[in-house]
Amino acid sequence: MNYEPIDIPFNHRHTCWLCGEPSAQMLDIPARATNTKIFNHEPISVPICAECQSFPVQPNCSSIWQHKDYVKQRLMKVYAKHLGIGLNWTKQELADADFEGRIFEGFSRSAWMMYEIANERVRYVGWDLMIAGSAIGYDDSAGFEYDGVQFASQEACMNYYCAAQGLNTTLFEAVLNIVGYSRFSYALKISQINRKARHFEVVRIIDEIEQQELDSQEIQADKSAHENHYKLEPIDMGEAMAETQAIEWALENDIRTLEQINLAEDDFFDAFAYLGGVQAFQFYNGLQLYLAARADDAWIQKFDLNRDTWK
């Protein structure tokens, strides 16, 4: 195959395009002629360091970006302990730590430097890929990005945090299955808080989160049903506003007249106690004025924006 060398900016000469380390070799990709059928761009050569070169291109690889995600994952696995330093400590905490013994004192001095080197490699982006001034289109069809780092997959991201921070994989995976990867930060936080949880505690936590999600879904479904059913508008009664929440409460409790709301005064204030006394009274006063005005059909036709809902 004819591998086209990518354009290398002067300040990046002898730099690995995958991780930013010094390079002395070139990676030809795809590795085999048969792989060109699934590749998203022409065969190219990119500068690469010895360690990144040691990670072979996978048979199902379809682009240099997919291979880059794979290499990053391998690097994160190799340097999980180094990367874990930055996830579990701050630079100042390490400096202030009172380590005793020659080994631990050496760790205190070099740990943050090891973390920074490893972190820079996995976060390295590289320069824009071009051949003779023409850009190679970026392929974003694969991988999973979190906290500015591109992972080979969602599972790879989870496994990285489990290895770097000693998290419970069973708990992490179960929470993600419940809430989805769109709430990865939430699942990570739960796993960090409960990293030392015993088996029965893990089971209890999973059950609680599952129940919370079911309750949340039911609340959201009820809210959507109300929003779809009641197309309410707040009504300015001059002395007070008839708020939509108060009108909705009246509709749901089949309260249509001033006499009925006066009889249900205690129930109303119980329902809106969370607002506090002053605001709950404003809601109640506005609803009283509104229901009193609704005794006049002419007022309803002229001023009541919610007249169709009451029907």
N, C-alpha and C positions, 0 to 999 in steps of 0.2 A: 504494500500500500504506500501511497505517497502522503506522508505525514507533513502537514504544514506547520512550521514553527510559529508560535504566537509572537506578537510584538511585545518586546520587553522594554519598559521605560528605563532610562539611564540609572535612576536611583533605585531600581529594583533588580539590576543585573546581579546574577549569582544569588537570587532569592527564590526559595521554594514557593510556588504559587499556592500551594495548599495550606502551609502553616507559617510561612514567613521566616523559617530557619535558613541558614546558608545552604545553597544547593551546588552540586557539582555534576548532576546527571539530568537527563531529559526523560520524561515519561511519554511514551507513544500510546495514544488511546484512540480508538478501541484496540484491545490487545490482539484480536484476531480479525481476519477479513470477513468472516461470517457474521461478526457482530455489527457490521455496518448496516445490516438490514434493520436493526432496532435502534440505531443511533440517531439522535436528533440533530447532529451537526457533522461536518466533515472530519476526517481523521486529523488530529493535531498533536503537536509535541509541546509539553509545558515543562519548565524547570522544576525539579523536585529534589528534596533532600534524601539522604540515605534511609532514614527511618520511614518516611512516607512511602518510599520506593519498596519497602519490605512488605507493604500491605497490597496484595495482588488485586487487580481489577476483577470484580465479580462477573460471572458469565452473563447475568441478566442486566448488567449495567447499560444504560441507554444514553448517558451524557457525562461530560467531565464534572458537572455539578453533582450528579448522583454519586459519582465516585468520590468527590470531595466530602460529601456528607458521610460516606462510609469510612473514609480515612479519619475524619474528625471523631467518629464514634470509637474507632479503634484507639485513637490517641487518648480519648477520655477514659477508656477502660484501663489503658496502661498507666495513666497518671491520675487515677481516681483518688488516691490518698493525697497527692499534692493539691489537687483541685479542692478536695474536701477541707483543706486548711482554710481557704477563703470563705467557704460556706459555713464553717463552724466557729471561726475567729474573725476579729478585726485586727488590723495591723497594730493598733494601740494595745489591744488586749494581749497580744503576743509579747509586745515590748514590756508590758507591766507584769506579765506572768512570773511568778516566783518559782522557777524550775530549779531543782537541786540535782546535782550529779553532772558529770562531764557530758554524757550523752544528751541529757535533756537540755543542758545549757547550749550545746551545739545546735539542737533542734530549734531553740528559741531564736538563735541568731540567723539561721538559714531558711527557716520554714516559709516566711513570707516571700522571700526571693524565689524559692522553688514554686510557690503558688503562682506568683506573677508570671514566671516563664511559661508554665503550663497553661495558664489562663490566656495569655497572649496568643499562644499557638492555636488553641481551640476556637478563639474568637477572631482569628485572622481572616480577613475577607479576601485579600488579593486585589489585583488591579483588574480593570475591565478587559475582557478577552477580545483581542482584535487580531486580524491577519491582514497584513499589508494595508492597514488603515481601515479595514472593514470590520464592523463589530459582529461577534457571534452572539446570536440571540440567547437570552438567559432562559433556562429551564427551571420553572418553579413548581413542577408537577409532583415532585417527591419531597420527602423530608418533613420535619416538624420543627418550628422555631419557638423557643422559649427563652426569655430573659436575654435576648440578643444573640443567642447561640443557635445555630442550625444543627439539628439532630437528624440522623438517618431515618428515624421513625418515631412515632409517639412512644412505643414501647422502649426504644433506646433511651429516650429522655427520662422515662421513669426509672429504668435500670441504672442510669448514671447517678441520679440523686440517691437511690437506695444504696449504691456502692460508696458514694462519696460521704454520705452522712449516716450510714448504718441504719437506714430506715427499714421498717417492716414491709417487705414486698407484698405480702398477702393483704395487709390493710390498705396500702397505697393502691394496689390494683383493684381491690373491691370498691373503694371510694370512687375511683375513676370510672368504673363500670356503672356506678349509680348516677353520678353527676355529669359525666362526660368530660372530654379533654378540653372543652371550652372553659372549664372551671379548674384547670390544672393547678393554679395557685392555691385554691381552696383545699384540694386533695393533698397537696404538698404540705400545707400548714397543719392539717389534721395529722398527717404522718409524722411530722417533726415534733408535734406536741406529745404524741403517744408512741415515740420510738421504743420505749422500754415496756410497753404494755404486754401483759401476758396473754395467752391464747384466749381465755374466757373473756378478758377485757376487750380484746380485738373483736370478738364475736358481738359483744354488747355494743361497741361503738358502731359497727357496721349496721346492726339492727336499728340503732337510734337514727343514724343518718338516712337510712332507707325510709324510716317512718317520717322523718322531717321532710324528705322530698315528696312523699305521697301527700302529706298534709299541705305542703306548698302548692303542689299541682292542683289539689282540690280547691284551695283558696283562689288560685289564679283562674280556675275554671268557673267558679262562682262569680268572681269579679268580671270575667269576660261575659258571662251570661247576663249579669246586671247591665253592663255597659251596652250590650247588644239589645237588651229588652227596654231599658229606660233611656230615652234620648232627652235628658232633662237639661233645663237651663235655669240658672239662678234668677230670681225675680226681685227687682228693687221695689220694696214696699214703702219707700220714703223713710220711715222711722227705723227700719231694719231690713236686712236682706233675707229672703227666703232661700236658704242654701240648698244645693242639690242633694246633699247627704240627708238633710232633714226631710225634704220632700220624698226622697226614696224610702226613708223609714216609714213615713205615713202611708205610702202606697203599699208597702209590704205588710203593714199591719192593718190595712183596710180602714184607715182613719181618713175621713173625707170632710168632716165638719169641725167647727170651732168647739162645739160641745164635746165631741169625741176626743179631741186632743187634750181638752181640759181634764177629762176623766182619766186619760192615759199619761198624765203629767209625770208620775213617778217612774213609769216604764221608760218614758223618753229620757229622763235625766240619768237613769241607770244605763241606758244604751250609749249615752254620750258623755259619761263621767270621765272618760279618758281625755276629753278636751279641757277639763278644768271648769270651775263654776261659772266664770264670766262668759267664756265663749259658748258653753252649753246653753246658758240663758239667752244669749243672742240668737242662737239657732232656734230655740224654743219660741222666743218672741217673734222672730221672722216668720216661723211656720204658723203661729196663731194669726198674725195679720193676713197671711196668704190665704188660709182656710176661711177666715171671715170674709175676705173679699170674694172668694169663690162662691159665696151664697148668691151673688148677683150674676146672672147669666150674661148680661150685657158687658160686665167687667171681664168675664172669662173670654168672650169673643174678641174684645178689644186689647186686653193686656196680658192674658195668660199664655205665655209661650209654650206651656206644657199641656194645653187643653186636650190635644190628641192622645197624650199618654194616659190621662185620666179616664178616657173612654174605654 
